[in-house]
Every structure is written in C-alpha cells, then in structure tokens.
C-alpha cells in the first residue's frame, strides 16, 4: 500500500460503544498518510451473530460486500477480529469481494516508522498488554507490542499469558473461563507492577474496563495510548458509564437527554444492565 | 473428479458454501480427535470430563450431516470460544474451528434440522441492532452516522 492510498476502515458493530477507539483509529490511519472512508454499524454488519438465521446472515454479508465494492478503494481494513474472521471464512467464499482485506494492526505496523515520528508526547505508563491467542488469522499481539514500544516514556511489561478465544466476548459464553481470565489478568498485572492494562479489542475493553474501579491499574485501549502520545485526546465515555456505579449515576453520566434520545425503554431494558454489570474475578 | 473440481462453479450462497465445506470436511476428517485434544476449553464442561476425543468429533460430524450428535458433541459446541487451537492441530489441514462453528449452526437448526432436535440457540443479543444504533448516537455526530453507517 502506498502512502497516498485510500482505504475503507471497517470498524464493525459492537465497537460503536467506544467512539474514542473509532475516532482514535481513524486519526492514527490519517497520521500515517492514509485517506480513510469509515464504515461500520448495523449498515455494514458482517452477519457473524446470525448463525441461527442463515438467510439473514447471507443477506447482510452480500449487502456489506457490495457496499465495500462500491467504495472502490480496493482495500478494506478491519478493526474487529470477528468481522475479519467472518469475511475470510464465510462472506468472501460466496460473494465477489473486489478488495483486499487487512487488519488495522497490520496497516499501522507496516507504517510504524511514519507513526513513530508523530508520537512526540511522553506517556509515562507501565503497560501490560491483555492478550488472546485465538485470532490466528493475524498475530496481533506482537504487532501491538511493537507499536506501544514506539511511545516515548511508555514501559512495556511483558505478559507471560494469553487468554483463549479471539476476544473476551467469545469467553462470555463460558462465564467460568471469563472469570479465570479476568482473575489471571489482574494477578499478573499486579505481580508485574503494571499501572495500565492495554486492551487490543473493543469487546475486551467493554468487559474489562470497569476493573479500574477495584484494581490498582488503569484499563486503556492501545489506540488511546498511541493517540495520547500524538497529543490527541479521545474521552472513553463507555468506561465512565461503567464506572458510574448505581443506576441513577449511570443515567446521570450518560445524560438524561441522551437517554431520552436513545429511548428510555430501550436504554433501561437493553443497555443499562450491561453498563451496571461489573467484571467478575 | 479433478476435472469436475476445476469446472465446479464457486458457491453463490452461504448455504452452498456450507454444503461444500461440510462435504470436504466429511471426506477428509479421519476422526483422530486431535482437534478436541488441543481445545483449551474442554475443562469448563462437566459433560466432557470423561469424554473420548474420537467420539466427540464423531458427534460433531453427525451434526454436519444434519443428524443430532451425541451429548458430548453438544457440550463441546457449547464451550467453543474460537481459540483456533483445534484448527492448528488438525493433521489433515481442516479448519476444525470452522467445523465446530458449522456444527453449532446445525445444532441451532440453521441447516434444516427440525426445531425440536436443535440443541443450541442463536447468540444474537436482544435488541442487538437497536442497541448498536443507540450507542452510535452517543459516540458520533448525526452526520457521521449518516455517512459512515448507512
């Protein structure tokens, strides 16, 4: 990929909880000289959650591939491990993609020399990466660790463990496993003296960020560590909501106007329980 | 056979792709059980405490054939977290992680089994897309939502 090339940045569905990650990732891609067409949310769903309804899954996949083809960039850069896996393993097998698929970490890593020049602010943190071993299509852990080593002032604490699954959301189907992983992560971060645990994927961030309320370390997505070093700030709203505590505090932190705009019933029934749920270890 | 393979059109539907994948997996899998043995999740299921690897895999293959598999195969399908260890372990080069996932689809009834024989439910959260759209409102401008997500 040349420095001036255009890409479609396919951020996915569930990451929309984390605007800081989306906006930060776009800023990083632009910082390394890429013209970005962002695409995500329900309109670009891969259909991976529709294994129980294959007709819906196929319809969503075909629509999404057709839209990417229409973008005409020839390059789709994924954020989400599930989307990437579903495109490679299913969608691309019965549609006609007219683009190459790469992962965000690969694109940034390939341009890390350009990125390094933009990382001018010191980020004085002792960081341990929360790792998984399930995303075998792209070995993201060493790529992200290399990127974090570019940040001045940041000390990377080597982690000796990796969790099963491609992301923590996969573990949530096996609560005992998620609990083990969470406990192991906390124990290791404390033992290694990390003051920050860096998440790679949004679903890990979603499920782990509230550890800040009870553990002696911060939980920050690696994108935010990189953008912080660029002098950019993208506030992690979702973490604030998760840390708010009570129902009333969550609503106050989200904002009553925003809750009303989203729909009070939808918020109370389908969003509030998630925001009140805390990590278990 | 080789000529037929060359002349065969690629599938144009998800079902067509799954049928091809299932046929290929059933033809190549030797039921050696290496995929099951490599799985880091089996210890999380009581139903797998004394399971025989070959029997579990045979059960998964039954699901691929749209025949209800044994209880051990259902227990394995339930604890899969896509760790991909099984895919790396297969000596035949089968994507065993995908095999398990297609087995899950069958056990959900997605491939045609009658609902009363389904053993798994879909994993989509309630109000999934409404929630996605609601969060989007809080994290992006209206213009960004319109431009990036329609």
Contacts between the chains, C-beta under 8 A, distances in Angstrom:
chain1	res1	chain2	res2	distance
A	13	B	128	7.9
A	13	B	129	7.9
A	13	B	132	5.1
A	14	B	132	7.2
A	16	B	132	5.7
A	16	B	135	4.8
A	16	B	136	4.6
A	16	B	139	5.9
A	16	B	140	7.5
A	17	B	135	4.7
A	17	B	139	7.2
A	18	B	139	7.2
A	19	B	138	7.4
A	19	B	139	2.8
A	19	B	140	6.0
A	20	B	139	8.0
A	22	B	139	7.0
A	22	B	140	7.6
A	38	B	144	7.6
A	38	B	147	7.9
A	38	B	148	4.4
A	39	B	148	5.9
A	39	B	149	7.5
A	40	B	148	6.3
A	40	B	149	6.1
A	41	B	132	5.9
A	41	B	133	7.1
A	41	B	136	5.4
A	41	B	145	7.2
A	41	B	148	6.9
A	41	B	149	3.3
A	42	B	129	4.4
A	42	B	132	5.1
A	42	B	133	6.0
A	42	B	149	6.8
A	43	B	149	4.7
A	43	B	150	5.2
A	44	B	149	6.9
A	45	B	129	7.5
A	49	B	122	7.7
A	49	B	123	6.2
A	49	B	124	4.3
A	49	B	125	7.7
A	49	B	128	6.4
A	50	B	122	7.4
A	50	B	124	6.5
A	51	B	101	7.1
A	51	B	104	6.3
A	51	B	105	4.9
A	51	B	108	6.2
A	51	B	110	6.2
A	51	B	122	6.3
A	51	B	123	6.8
A	52	B	105	7.7
A	52	B	108	4.6
A	52	B	109	7.6
A	52	B	110	5.8
A	52	B	121	6.8
A	52	B	122	2.6
A	52	B	123	7.3
A	52	B	124	6.9
A	53	B	110	6.9
A	53	B	122	6.7
A	54	B	14	5.5
A	54	B	15	6.3
A	54	B	18	7.7
A	54	B	105	7.0
A	54	B	110	5.0
A	54	B	111	7.6
A	57	B	14	6.0
A	58	B	13	6.2
A	58	B	14	4.0
A	58	B	15	7.5
A	61	B	14	6.9
A	85	B	82	7.4
A	89	B	95	7.2
A	89	B	98	5.7
A	90	B	14	6.8
A	90	B	17	6.9
A	93	B	10	7.7
A	93	B	11	6.8
A	93	B	17	4.4
A	94	B	10	7.2
A	94	B	11	4.6
A	94	B	12	5.8
A	94	B	13	5.7
A	94	B	14	5.7
A	94	B	16	6.1
A	94	B	17	4.4
A	133	B	83	6.4
A	133	B	84	7.5
A	133	B	85	7.7
A	134	B	81	6.7
A	134	B	82	5.1
A	134	B	83	4.4
A	134	B	84	5.1
A	135	B	84	7.5
A	136	B	84	4.0
A	136	B	87	6.6
A	136	B	88	6.6
A	164	B	40	4.6
A	164	B	41	6.2
A	164	B	81	5.3
A	164	B	83	4.0
A	164	B	85	7.7
A	165	B	81	3.6
A	165	B	82	5.7
A	165	B	83	5.5
A	166	B	81	7.9
A	166	B	82	5.1
A	166	B	83	7.8
A	166	B	84	7.4
A	170	B	81	4.0
A	170	B	82	5.2
A	171	B	81	5.4
A	173	B	78	7.5
A	173	B	79	7.7
A	173	B	81	6.8
A	173	B	123	7.1
A	174	B	41	6.4
A	174	B	44	5.0
A	174	B	78	8.0
A	174	B	79	5.3
A	174	B	81	6.2
A	176	B	44	5.4
A	177	B	41	6.5
A	177	B	44	5.2
A	177	B	79	7.8
A	177	B	81	6.8
A	237	B	138	6.8
A	237	B	139	6.9
A	254	B	138	7.1
A	258	B	137	7.3
A	258	B	138	5.5
A	261	B	137	6.2
A	262	B	134	3.9
A	262	B	137	6.0
A	262	B	138	7.2
A	263	B	130	7.9
A	263	B	134	6.8
A	266	B	127	6.3
A	266	B	130	5.7
A	266	B	131	7.1
A	266	B	134	6.0
A	267	B	134	7.0
A	269	B	126	7.9
A	269	B	127	7.4
A	270	B	125	7.7
A	270	B	126	6.0
A	270	B	127	4.2
A	270	B	130	7.1
A	270	B	131	5.2
A	271	B	131	6.0
A	271	B	134	6.6
A	271	B	135	7.6
